[in-house]
């Protein structure tokens, strides 16, 4: 049975939140002219305030009012949708153990001066001494005001993510960012705890475009691996308007197909994370000779245990003196687990996942109350440790060379089978600004702003370069990384490779359309042709040769063996791929073509990828289920299908005795992409359930997955 990746959002709190507060703000998506709709609302709904309008990247208005007044708008016929569901979040991947490792300094004379950089994130602590000089403004799209400050403790779970991202780009004080003279504009699209909604992200993108920023950074995402999700579409529109958009690829690796929107946007520069040489702690059980990888939580202290300690189930023990407390992830916050264990005398805390895969995260610790290290581990390792309760476990350290970070999300993108990430950058042990000081974090959230800062340098150095040339220069000069066996990591793991900002600033060559994506091969024999353009930026004639790839059954390349490009000229060449489908196994095929420039002895790598017949990607990439806004008797759902399917269904089962309790959703021949629908409330019985997801593919293959579902 193949693995199904999905994200289920059960937020049935819309009306409880509305009625619990004096004012509620929602964003409505509309048809027609937003200015006319604003006038209509002001005239016919005087107790509802229009706090913002959007028409550049999507059509909508942000409205605010008391619950009883908002409810009266349910009959307005120009409203296409009402958005309140929280489904975007920051991408934490743990706190770094080696805080001295930072992004490599760039020695160029350019510093990003007069380049306006938008940071769409949790807001920015613009009072930080390293940021206040470069902070120039922004907006809060969560509370709908002009104050994009990070969430403060009195406002909910505090945040620091956006401040960390901003510092990597343009800190200018005790710490120096990649582009220390760039102008920072903060757009708070993620609220308490780092969560926000699709439309808040869209609204932030829209506002940044209207403010005429030069670059946009998004270190956020969701789990929907598809190219046409709304945020991905909006990102593409922003790029069409001439603004480079840099996006974190996600921290759900190392499995394939884990990149999520908006990093799936075709025109975005999506960034994976590279692990710099460092020392990483892991647990080791001497008797079983078993090693367990751990991911230290953001906000926690370093895992620097020097002795062996007993492992004890944290919620079962009355005291934990001198022991490591083990908890399973549930609704309890990581902070509460840590405080409980610390109160009982634990030396450290381990939290294991409640679903397959490693556990990355962070704890709120701005007050410094948590003094002990806290780390996440996988569900499998946690269950193994449960059987070793009261046994000793050691902390060892592994020395890692430069490689792709294990947590970095992999591609490719479903539906159009594009390579993502496009490029990689340092993403571990990145020290940067946070409210009140500095911390070192890991994540593609840290890699993306490194690239954003590099683009700010390129835009200052070459103001006439368009988005395509900037992206192409960075990809041309990137250095692909190799595995321990000496082979290149696959393109769907690293894109073009590790960014080299100095080389990009001084490159003599730019390769356009150097990502060779052949899509899905469905016929017995198919030919794909790529038009690649080489630009010679130097004053000398350049001579190039392709290194013919190793012969592989079923794959044949036709390449120009040698060609020249005159100074300041472009040369278009044709690259042809022939695939004999029957001679290849089904699935993803990828690698690199090697192009060499003779005089300077430069080597360039062109990644390629195609899918033969079918792949093992998740068939359903996202599910959302919620009480429909402006309604007390209807629920709405949507799910994302990544290929042609016969049917999708979710059945409900009693979690204790596994008795069938009815069908929740059933769709015959769902559309590739987003599928939406509504369910009357009278058809649903409140309770906690196990949802059984049943997917039948076009060829009759059945995939089954399970998820918890709560209907309130």
C-alpha positions as CSV (number, residue, x, y, z in Angstrom):
1,X,0.0,0.0,0.0
2,X,1.5,3.3,-1.0
3,X,1.8,6.2,1.4
4,X,-0.8,9.0,1.2
5,X,0.3,12.4,2.2
6,X,-2.5,14.8,3.3
7,X,-3.3,17.6,5.6
8,X,-6.7,17.7,7.3
9,X,-7.8,21.0,8.8
10,X,-10.7,20.6,11.2
11,X,-11.4,24.1,12.3
12,X,-15.1,24.1,13.4
13,X,-14.6,27.1,15.5
14,X,-15.7,29.9,13.2
15,X,-18.9,30.8,15.0
16,X,-17.7,30.1,18.4
17,X,-14.8,32.5,17.8
18,X,-17.2,35.1,16.2
19,X,-19.6,35.1,19.1
20,X,-16.9,35.1,21.6
21,X,-15.4,38.4,20.4
22,X,-16.7,41.9,19.9
23,X,-15.5,42.2,16.4
24,X,-14.5,39.6,13.8
25,X,-12.6,40.2,10.5
26,X,-13.0,38.0,7.5
27,X,-12.0,38.2,3.8
28,X,-14.6,37.8,1.2
29,X,-13.8,36.7,-2.3
30,X,-16.1,38.4,-4.8
31,X,-17.1,38.6,-8.5
32,X,-17.1,41.9,-10.2
33,X,-15.7,45.4,-9.3
34,X,-14.4,45.5,-5.7
35,X,-14.9,49.3,-5.5
36,X,-18.6,49.0,-6.4
37,X,-19.0,46.2,-3.8
38,X,-17.3,48.4,-1.2
39,X,-19.9,51.1,-1.9
40,X,-22.7,48.6,-1.7
41,X,-21.6,47.3,1.7
42,X,-21.1,50.8,3.1
43,X,-24.6,51.7,1.9
44,X,-26.6,48.5,2.8
45,X,-24.6,47.2,5.8
46,X,-23.6,50.2,7.8
47,X,-22.4,48.2,10.8
48,X,-19.9,46.3,8.6
49,X,-16.7,48.1,7.9
50,X,-14.6,47.4,4.7
51,X,-11.0,47.5,6.1
52,X,-9.2,46.6,2.8
53,X,-9.8,45.9,-0.9
54,X,-7.8,43.7,-3.2
55,X,-7.9,43.5,-7.0
56,X,-4.3,43.0,-8.3
57,X,-3.8,39.3,-7.6
58,X,-7.3,38.3,-6.5
59,X,-10.7,40.0,-6.1
60,X,-11.8,40.5,-2.6
61,X,-12.5,42.7,0.4
62,X,-11.6,42.4,4.1
63,X,-14.6,43.3,6.2
64,X,-15.1,43.7,10.0
65,X,-18.1,43.7,12.2
66,X,-20.0,42.0,15.1
67,X,-21.2,38.5,14.5
68,X,-24.9,39.4,14.1
69,X,-24.0,42.0,11.5
70,X,-21.7,39.8,9.5
71,X,-24.2,37.0,9.5
72,X,-26.7,39.3,7.6
73,X,-24.4,39.3,4.6
74,X,-25.0,35.7,3.7
75,X,-27.5,36.7,1.1
76,X,-25.2,39.0,-0.8
77,X,-25.0,37.5,-4.3
78,X,-21.6,38.8,-5.4
79,X,-19.7,36.9,-2.6
80,X,-17.9,33.8,-4.1
81,X,-16.3,32.7,-0.8
82,X,-15.6,33.7,2.8
83,X,-12.2,32.9,4.2
84,X,-11.3,32.3,7.8
85,X,-9.7,28.8,7.9
86,X,-6.1,28.8,9.1
87,X,-4.0,26.7,6.8
88,X,-0.6,28.3,6.4
89,X,2.2,28.3,8.9
90,X,5.8,29.0,9.3
91,X,8.2,26.2,8.6
92,X,10.2,25.4,11.8
93,X,12.8,22.6,11.6
94,X,14.5,22.9,15.0
95,X,17.1,25.0,16.7
96,X,20.7,24.7,15.6
97,X,23.2,23.1,17.9
98,X,26.3,25.0,16.6
99,X,25.4,28.7,16.8
100,X,28.7,29.8,15.4
101,X,27.9,28.6,11.9
102,X,26.3,31.4,9.9
103,X,25.7,32.1,6.2
104,X,29.0,32.6,4.4
105,X,29.9,36.3,4.0
106,X,29.7,37.9,0.6
107,X,32.6,40.2,-0.2
108,X,31.0,42.2,-3.1
109,X,30.9,46.0,-2.9
110,X,27.1,45.9,-3.4
111,X,24.9,45.8,-0.2
112,X,21.3,45.9,-1.5
113,X,21.1,49.7,-1.2
114,X,17.7,51.1,-2.3
115,X,16.3,47.6,-2.9
116,X,12.8,47.2,-1.3
117,X,12.4,43.7,0.1
118,X,9.0,42.4,1.3
119,X,9.0,39.8,4.1
120,X,5.6,38.0,4.2
121,X,5.7,36.2,7.5
122,X,4.8,36.6,11.1
123,X,5.7,40.3,11.2
124,X,9.0,41.9,12.2
125,X,10.3,43.3,15.5
126,X,11.2,46.6,13.9
127,X,12.5,47.8,17.3
128,X,15.4,45.4,17.1
129,X,18.7,47.4,17.0
130,X,19.9,45.5,14.0
131,X,16.6,46.0,12.0
132,X,15.2,49.4,13.0
133,X,17.4,51.4,10.6
134,X,16.4,49.3,7.5
135,X,12.7,48.8,8.4
136,X,10.6,51.1,6.2
137,X,7.0,50.0,6.7
138,X,4.5,47.3,5.9
139,X,1.1,46.1,6.9
140,X,-0.6,43.7,9.3
141,X,-3.0,41.5,7.2
142,X,-4.1,39.5,10.3
143,X,-5.4,42.4,12.4
144,X,-5.8,44.7,9.4
145,X,-3.7,47.7,10.5
146,X,-0.4,49.3,9.6
147,X,1.6,47.8,12.5
148,X,3.3,44.5,11.3
149,X,4.9,43.8,14.7
150,X,5.4,40.1,15.7
151,X,2.7,38.6,17.9
152,X,3.3,39.7,21.5
153,X,2.7,37.4,24.5
154,X,-0.4,39.3,25.5
155,X,-1.9,38.7,22.0
156,X,-1.5,34.9,21.9
157,X,1.3,32.5,21.3
158,X,4.2,34.9,20.5
159,X,6.2,34.6,17.3
160,X,9.8,35.4,16.2
161,X,10.0,33.7,12.7
162,X,9.6,36.9,10.6
163,X,12.3,38.7,12.6
164,X,14.7,35.9,12.0
165,X,14.0,35.8,8.3
166,X,14.4,39.6,8.1
167,X,17.7,39.5,9.8
168,X,19.2,37.0,7.4
169,X,18.2,39.4,4.5
170,X,19.1,42.8,5.9
171,X,20.3,42.9,9.5
172,X,22.5,45.9,9.9
173,X,24.1,46.2,13.3
174,X,25.9,43.7,15.5
175,X,24.9,41.1,12.9
176,X,25.1,41.8,9.2
177,X,22.6,40.2,6.8
178,X,23.3,39.2,3.2
179,X,22.2,42.6,1.9
180,X,22.7,44.9,5.0
181,X,21.5,48.1,3.2
182,X,18.3,46.7,1.7
183,X,15.0,48.3,2.8
184,X,12.7,46.0,4.8
185,X,8.9,45.9,4.4
186,X,7.1,43.6,6.7
187,X,3.7,42.0,5.9
188,X,2.2,40.1,8.8
189,X,0.1,37.3,7.2
190,X,0.7,34.7,10.0
191,X,-0.7,35.4,13.5
192,X,-0.3,33.8,16.9
193,X,1.8,30.6,16.8
194,X,2.8,31.3,13.2
195,X,-0.6,30.3,11.6
196,X,-2.6,32.2,9.0
197,X,-4.9,31.7,6.1
198,X,-4.6,31.3,2.3
199,X,-6.3,34.6,1.7
200,X,-4.2,36.4,4.3
201,X,-1.2,35.3,2.4
202,X,-2.8,36.4,-0.9
203,X,-3.7,39.7,0.6
204,X,-0.1,40.2,1.8
205,X,1.2,39.4,-1.7
206,X,-1.3,41.9,-3.1
207,X,-0.3,44.7,-0.7
208,X,3.4,44.1,-1.4
209,X,2.9,44.4,-5.1
210,X,0.9,47.6,-4.6
211,X,3.7,49.0,-2.5
212,X,6.0,48.4,-5.5
213,X,8.6,46.2,-3.7
214,X,11.5,44.8,-5.6
215,X,11.6,41.3,-4.1
216,X,9.2,39.2,-2.1
217,X,10.3,36.5,0.4
218,X,7.8,33.8,1.7
219,X,9.2,31.4,4.3
220,X,5.8,29.7,4.8
221,X,3.7,27.0,3.1
222,X,1.1,24.3,3.3
223,X,1.1,20.6,2.3
224,X,-0.7,20.9,-1.1
225,X,1.7,19.6,-3.8
226,X,0.0,21.1,-6.8
227,X,0.9,23.9,-9.2
228,X,-2.5,25.6,-9.4
229,X,-3.3,26.2,-5.7
230,X,-4.4,29.9,-5.2
231,X,-1.3,31.1,-3.6
232,X,0.9,29.5,-6.3
233,X,-1.3,31.3,-9.0
234,X,-0.9,34.6,-7.1
235,X,2.9,34.2,-6.9
236,X,3.0,33.6,-10.7
237,X,1.1,36.8,-11.3
238,X,3.4,38.7,-9.1
239,X,6.4,37.4,-11.1
240,X,4.6,38.4,-14.3
241,X,4.6,41.9,-12.9
242,X,8.4,41.8,-12.7
243,X,8.9,41.0,-9.0
244,X,11.2,38.0,-8.1
245,X,9.4,35.8,-5.5
246,X,11.6,33.5,-3.3
247,X,9.8,30.7,-1.4
248,X,11.0,28.2,1.2
249,X,10.5,24.7,-0.2
250,X,9.3,23.2,3.1
251,X,10.6,21.1,5.9
252,X,8.8,17.8,5.3
253,X,11.7,15.9,3.9
254,X,13.4,13.6,3.2
255,X,10.6,11.9,1.3
256,X,9.8,12.9,-2.3
257,X,6.6,14.8,-3.2
258,X,6.7,16.8,0.0
259,X,7.1,20.3,-1.5
260,X,3.9,22.3,-0.8
261,X,2.2,25.5,-2.1
262,X,3.3,28.2,-2.8
263,X,6.7,26.8,-3.4
264,X,5.1,24.7,-6.2
265,X,4.5,27.9,-8.2
266,X,6.2,27.6,-11.6
267,X,7.6,31.1,-11.6
268,X,8.8,31.2,-8.0
269,X,12.4,30.6,-7.1
270,X,11.9,27.7,-4.6
271,X,14.7,27.1,-2.1
272,X,15.8,23.9,-0.4
273,X,18.1,23.8,2.6
274,X,21.8,22.7,2.8
275,X,23.4,21.3,5.9
276,X,26.7,23.1,6.6
277,X,29.5,21.1,8.2
278,X,28.5,20.7,11.8
279,X,28.2,18.4,14.8
280,X,24.7,17.0,15.3
281,X,23.6,15.1,18.5
282,X,21.8,11.8,18.3
283,X,20.8,9.2,20.9
284,X,22.4,5.8,21.1
285,X,21.3,2.7,22.9
286,X,24.5,0.6,23.6
287,X,22.8,-2.7,24.2
288,X,20.7,-2.6,21.0
289,X,23.3,-0.7,19.0
290,X,20.5,1.6,17.8
291,X,20.9,5.3,16.9
292,X,18.0,7.7,17.1
293,X,18.0,11.0,15.3
294,X,16.7,14.0,17.3
295,X,15.6,17.5,16.2
296,X,16.1,20.1,18.9
297,X,13.1,22.4,19.2
298,X,13.3,26.1,18.4
299,X,13.4,28.1,21.6
300,X,15.0,25.3,23.6
301,X,18.6,25.1,24.9
302,X,21.2,23.0,23.1
303,X,21.1,19.2,23.6
304,X,24.5,19.1,25.3
305,X,24.0,16.1,27.6
306,X,27.4,14.5,28.5
307,X,26.2,11.5,30.5
308,X,23.9,8.5,29.9
309,X,20.3,9.0,31.3
310,X,17.3,6.8,31.8
311,X,14.3,7.3,29.5
312,X,10.9,7.5,31.3
313,X,7.4,8.0,30.0
314,X,6.8,11.6,31.2
315,X,3.0,11.5,31.8
316,X,3.2,8.3,33.8
317,X,6.0,9.2,36.3
318,X,5.4,11.2,39.5
319,X,9.0,12.3,39.6
320,X,11.7,12.5,36.8
321,X,14.8,13.5,38.7
322,X,17.9,13.0,36.5
323,X,15.9,11.4,33.7
324,X,14.8,12.1,30.2
325,X,11.0,12.5,29.9
326,X,9.3,11.0,26.9
327,X,5.9,12.3,25.6
328,X,3.8,11.6,22.6
329,X,2.6,14.6,20.6
330,X,-1.1,15.4,21.2
331,X,-3.1,18.6,21.8
332,X,-0.7,19.6,24.7
333,X,1.7,22.3,23.8
334,X,5.4,21.5,23.7
335,X,6.0,24.2,26.2
336,X,3.6,22.6,28.7
337,X,5.3,19.3,28.3
338,X,8.7,20.9,28.9
339,X,7.4,22.8,32.0
340,X,5.8,19.7,33.5
341,X,9.0,17.6,33.0
342,X,11.2,20.4,34.3
343,X,9.0,20.7,37.4
344,X,9.4,17.0,38.0
345,X,13.2,17.3,37.7
346,X,13.9,16.0,34.2
347,X,17.2,16.7,32.5
348,X,15.6,16.8,29.0
349,X,12.4,16.2,27.1
350,X,11.8,14.0,24.0
351,X,8.4,14.4,22.1
352,X,7.7,11.7,19.5
353,X,5.4,12.3,16.6
354,X,1.8,11.0,16.4
355,X,2.1,10.2,12.7
356,X,4.8,8.7,10.5
357,X,7.9,10.9,10.0
358,X,10.2,13.0,12.1
359,X,8.9,15.8,14.4
360,X,10.2,19.3,14.0
361,X,8.9,22.3,15.9
362,X,9.5,25.0,18.5
363,X,8.5,26.1,22.0
364,X,7.5,29.5,23.2
365,X,10.3,30.4,25.6
366,X,10.8,34.2,25.4
367,X,10.6,34.4,29.2
368,X,13.4,31.8,29.6
369,X,11.3,29.6,31.8
370,X,12.4,26.4,30.1
371,X,16.0,25.6,31.1
372,X,16.2,22.0,29.8
373,X,16.7,20.8,26.2
374,X,13.6,19.7,24.3
375,X,13.8,17.7,21.0
376,X,11.4,15.9,18.6
377,X,11.8,12.3,17.3
378,X,9.8,10.1,14.9
379,X,6.8,8.1,15.9
380,X,8.7,4.9,15.2
381,X,11.6,5.8,17.4
382,X,9.3,7.0,20.2
383,X,7.4,3.8,20.3
384,X,10.7,1.9,20.3
385,X,11.9,4.0,23.3
386,X,8.6,3.3,25.2
387,X,9.7,-0.4,25.4
388,X,13.1,0.7,26.8
389,X,11.7,2.7,29.8
390,X,14.1,2.9,32.7
391,X,17.0,1.9,30.4
392,X,20.0,4.2,29.9
393,X,20.6,6.0,26.6
394,X,23.6,8.0,25.6
395,X,24.0,11.2,23.6
396,X,26.6,11.0,20.8
397,X,27.5,13.5,18.1
398,X,27.8,13.0,14.3
399,X,30.1,15.2,12.3
400,X,28.3,16.1,9.0
401,X,29.9,17.5,5.9
402,X,28.1,19.9,3.5
403,X,25.0,18.1,2.2
404,X,21.3,18.5,1.6
405,X,19.5,18.9,5.0
406,X,17.5,15.8,5.9
407,X,14.4,17.9,6.6
408,X,14.4,19.8,3.3
409,X,11.3,19.1,1.3
410,X,11.7,17.3,-2.0
411,X,9.9,17.6,-5.3
412,X,8.9,17.1,-7.9
413,X,5.6,18.9,-8.3
414,X,2.5,16.8,-9.1
415,X,0.3,17.5,-12.1
416,X,3.0,19.3,-14.2
417,X,6.0,17.3,-12.9
418,X,8.3,20.3,-12.5
419,X,11.5,20.3,-10.5
420,X,11.3,21.9,-7.1
421,X,13.3,23.2,-5.3
422,X,15.0,25.4,-8.0
423,X,18.1,26.0,-5.9
424,X,19.5,25.4,-2.4
425,X,21.1,27.6,0.2
426,X,22.5,27.4,3.8
427,X,19.6,26.3,6.0
428,X,21.1,25.0,9.2
429,X,22.7,26.7,12.2
430,X,21.7,30.1,10.8
431,X,22.1,32.7,13.5
432,X,19.8,35.8,13.1
433,X,17.7,38.3,14.9
434,X,14.8,37.5,17.1
435,X,12.8,39.7,19.5
436,X,15.2,40.6,22.3
437,X,18.3,39.1,20.8
438,X,19.6,36.4,18.5
439,X,19.0,32.7,17.9
440,X,20.2,30.0,15.5
441,X,17.5,28.1,13.6
442,X,17.3,25.4,11.0
443,X,14.9,25.3,8.1
444,X,14.3,26.1,4.4
445,X,12.8,29.2,6.0
446,X,16.4,30.3,6.7
447,X,17.6,29.2,3.2
448,X,15.0,31.3,1.3
449,X,16.0,34.7,2.8
450,X,19.7,33.9,2.0
451,X,18.6,33.7,-1.7
452,X,16.5,36.8,-1.3
453,X,19.4,38.8,0.0
454,X,21.5,37.6,-2.9
455,X,18.9,38.8,-5.3
456,X,18.9,42.2,-3.6
457,X,22.7,42.4,-4.4
458,X,22.1,41.4,-8.0
459,X,19.4,44.0,-8.4
460,X,21.6,46.7,-7.1
461,X,24.6,45.6,-9.3
462,X,22.5,45.1,-12.4
463,X,19.3,47.2,-12.2
464,X,18.4,46.4,-15.8
465,X,18.2,42.6,-15.3
466,X,14.7,41.2,-15.3
467,X,13.4,38.3,-13.2
468,X,14.4,35.6,-15.8
469,X,18.0,36.8,-15.9
470,X,18.3,37.0,-12.2
471,X,16.9,33.5,-11.6
472,X,19.0,32.2,-14.5
473,X,22.3,33.7,-13.2
474,X,21.7,32.1,-9.8
475,X,20.9,28.7,-11.3
476,X,23.7,28.8,-13.8
477,X,26.4,29.4,-11.1
478,X,24.9,27.0,-8.5
479,X,27.0,24.0,-7.5
480,X,25.3,20.6,-7.4
481,X,26.0,18.7,-4.2
482,X,27.0,15.0,-4.1
483,X,26.1,12.1,-1.9
484,X,28.6,10.2,0.2
485,X,28.9,7.8,-2.7
486,X,30.0,10.6,-5.0
487,X,26.9,10.8,-7.1
488,X,24.9,14.0,-7.5
489,X,21.9,14.4,-5.3
490,X,18.8,14.3,-7.6
491,X,17.4,17.5,-9.1
492,X,14.2,17.0,-7.2
493,X,16.3,17.1,-4.0
494,X,18.5,20.1,-4.8
495,X,17.4,21.8,-8.1
496,X,20.4,23.3,-9.7
497,X,22.4,23.0,-6.5
498,X,24.0,25.3,-3.8
499,X,23.8,29.0,-4.5
500,X,27.1,30.8,-5.2
501,X,26.3,34.5,-4.8
502,X,29.8,35.8,-5.6
503,X,29.9,33.7,-8.8
504,X,26.5,35.0,-9.8
505,X,27.6,38.6,-9.4
506,X,30.6,38.0,-11.5
507,X,29.4,35.4,-14.0
508,X,30.6,35.5,-17.6
509,X,27.7,33.2,-18.7
510,X,24.0,33.0,-18.2
511,X,22.0,29.9,-19.2
512,X,18.3,30.5,-19.8
513,X,15.7,27.6,-19.8
514,X,18.4,25.3,-18.4
515,X,15.8,23.3,-16.3
516,X,14.8,20.4,-18.7
517,X,11.4,19.2,-17.6
518,X,9.9,16.7,-20.0
519,X,6.6,16.0,-18.1
520,X,4.9,12.6,-18.2
521,X,5.8,10.1,-20.9
522,X,2.7,8.1,-21.8
523,X,3.4,6.8,-25.3
524,X,5.7,3.9,-26.3
525,X,8.2,6.3,-27.9
526,X,8.3,10.0,-27.3
527,X,10.6,12.9,-28.2
528,X,11.0,16.0,-26.2
529,X,12.8,19.1,-27.5
530,X,14.2,21.9,-25.3
531,X,15.4,25.3,-26.5
532,X,18.3,26.4,-24.3
533,X,19.8,29.9,-24.6
534,X,23.4,30.7,-23.7
535,X,24.3,34.4,-23.1
536,X,28.0,35.4,-23.2
537,X,28.4,38.4,-20.9
538,X,32.2,38.7,-21.4
539,X,34.3,40.5,-24.0
540,X,35.7,37.3,-25.4
541,X,34.4,34.5,-27.6
542,X,33.4,31.5,-25.5
543,X,33.5,27.9,-26.7
544,X,31.3,25.2,-25.1
545,X,31.0,21.4,-25.3
546,X,28.5,19.0,-23.9
547,X,29.8,16.0,-22.0
548,X,27.8,13.2,-23.4
549,X,25.8,11.5,-20.5
550,X,26.3,7.9,-19.6
551,X,24.4,5.6,-21.8
552,X,21.1,4.4,-20.3
553,X,18.6,1.9,-21.8
554,X,15.5,3.7,-22.9
555,X,17.0,7.2,-22.8
556,X,18.8,8.9,-25.7
557,X,20.0,12.5,-25.8
558,X,20.9,14.5,-28.9
559,X,23.3,17.3,-28.0
560,X,25.4,19.8,-29.9
561,X,28.9,18.5,-29.2
562,X,30.5,22.0,-29.5
563,X,29.5,25.6,-30.3
564,X,30.7,29.1,-29.8
565,X,29.0,32.2,-28.5
566,X,30.3,35.7,-29.5
567,X,31.0,38.4,-26.9
568,X,27.8,40.1,-25.6
569,X,25.7,37.7,-27.7
570,X,23.1,35.0,-27.1
571,X,23.1,31.6,-28.8
572,X,20.1,29.3,-28.9
573,X,20.7,25.5,-29.0
574,X,18.3,22.6,-29.3
575,X,18.5,19.7,-26.9
576,X,16.5,16.6,-27.7
577,X,15.4,13.7,-25.5
578,X,14.1,10.4,-26.9
579,X,12.4,8.0,-24.5
580,X,11.5,4.4,-25.1
581,X,8.9,3.9,-22.4
582,X,8.8,0.1,-22.5
583,X,12.6,-0.1,-21.8
584,X,12.3,1.9,-18.6
585,X,10.7,1.3,-15.2
586,X,7.7,3.4,-14.4
587,X,8.3,6.4,-12.2
588,X,10.5,9.5,-11.9
589,X,13.8,9.6,-14.0
590,X,16.2,12.5,-13.4
591,X,19.7,13.6,-13.5
592,X,22.1,16.3,-14.9
593,X,23.6,17.2,-18.3
594,X,27.1,18.7,-18.1
595,X,28.2,21.7,-20.2
596,X,31.8,22.8,-20.2
597,X,33.2,26.2,-21.2
598,X,36.8,25.6,-22.5
599,X,38.8,28.8,-21.9
600,X,37.8,29.4,-18.3
601,X,37.4,25.7,-17.6
602,X,33.9,26.3,-16.2
603,X,31.4,23.5,-15.8
604,X,27.7,24.0,-15.8
605,X,25.0,21.5,-14.9
606,X,21.5,21.3,-16.4
607,X,19.0,19.3,-14.4
608,X,16.4,17.1,-16.2
609,X,13.3,15.2,-15.0
610,X,10.5,13.2,-16.5
611,X,7.9,10.7,-15.3
612,X,7.5,7.4,-17.2
613,X,3.9,6.4,-17.4
614,X,3.0,6.9,-13.7
615,X,4.6,7.9,-10.4
616,X,4.0,7.1,-6.7
617,X,3.0,10.7,-5.8
618,X,0.2,11.2,-3.2
619,X,-3.1,11.1,-5.1
620,X,-4.8,13.4,-2.6
621,X,-2.6,16.3,-1.5
622,X,-4.9,18.3,0.8
623,X,-8.2,18.1,2.5
624,X,-10.0,21.0,4.3
625,X,-13.3,20.7,6.2
626,X,-15.0,23.5,8.0
627,X,-18.3,25.0,9.1
628,X,-19.2,27.4,6.2
629,X,-18.9,31.0,7.2
630,X,-22.1,33.0,7.4
631,X,-23.9,29.7,7.9
632,X,-25.0,27.7,11.0
633,X,-26.3,24.7,9.1
634,X,-23.8,23.9,6.3
635,X,-20.3,22.6,6.3
636,X,-17.9,23.0,3.3
637,X,-15.0,21.0,2.2
638,X,-12.3,21.0,-0.5
639,X,-9.6,18.5,-1.5
640,X,-6.8,18.5,-4.1
641,X,-6.5,15.6,-6.5
642,X,-3.1,15.3,-8.2
643,X,-4.2,13.0,-11.1
644,X,-7.2,11.5,-12.8
645,X,-9.1,9.3,-10.3
646,X,-12.2,7.1,-10.3
647,X,-13.3,8.2,-6.9
648,X,-12.4,9.6,-3.5
649,X,-14.3,8.9,-0.2
650,X,-13.9,9.5,3.5
651,X,-15.8,7.1,5.8
652,X,-16.2,7.7,9.5
653,X,-15.5,5.1,12.1
654,X,-15.8,5.0,15.9
655,X,-12.2,5.3,17.2
656,X,-12.7,2.9,20.1
657,X,-14.6,-0.1,18.5
658,X,-13.9,0.8,14.8
659,X,-17.6,0.6,13.9
660,X,-18.7,2.2,10.7
661,X,-20.6,5.4,11.4
662,X,-21.3,6.7,7.9
663,X,-19.8,8.5,4.9
664,X,-18.5,12.0,5.2
665,X,-17.4,12.7,1.6
666,X,-17.8,10.8,-1.7
667,X,-16.7,12.2,-5.1
668,X,-16.9,10.3,-8.4
669,X,-14.3,11.2,-11.0
670,X,-12.9,14.2,-9.1
671,X,-11.3,17.1,-11.1
672,X,-7.5,17.2,-11.2
673,X,-6.8,20.1,-8.8
674,X,-9.2,21.5,-6.2
675,X,-12.6,19.9,-5.6
676,X,-15.2,21.7,-3.5
677,X,-18.5,20.8,-1.9
678,X,-21.0,21.3,0.9
679,X,-22.6,19.1,3.5
680,X,-25.8,20.0,5.4
681,X,-25.3,20.0,9.1
682,X,-28.3,17.7,9.7
683,X,-26.4,14.9,8.0
684,X,-23.5,15.0,10.4
685,X,-23.4,13.6,14.0
686,X,-21.0,15.4,16.4
687,X,-18.2,13.4,17.8
688,X,-14.6,12.2,17.4
689,X,-14.0,9.8,14.6
690,X,-11.3,8.0,12.6
691,X,-11.7,9.1,9.0
692,X,-10.8,6.4,6.4
693,X,-9.7,8.0,3.2
694,X,-10.3,5.7,0.2
695,X,-8.8,6.7,-3.2
696,X,-9.4,4.6,-6.4
697,X,-7.1,5.6,-9.2
698,X,-8.0,5.5,-12.9
699,X,-6.5,2.1,-13.3
700,X,-8.4,0.7,-10.3
701,X,-5.6,0.8,-7.8
702,X,-6.9,1.4,-4.2
703,X,-5.1,3.5,-1.7
704,X,-6.2,3.8,1.9
705,X,-5.2,6.2,4.7
706,X,-6.5,7.2,8.1
707,X,-6.9,10.5,9.9
708,X,-8.6,11.8,13.1
709,X,-11.7,13.8,12.5
710,X,-13.7,15.9,15.1
711,X,-17.2,17.2,14.3
712,X,-18.4,19.7,16.9
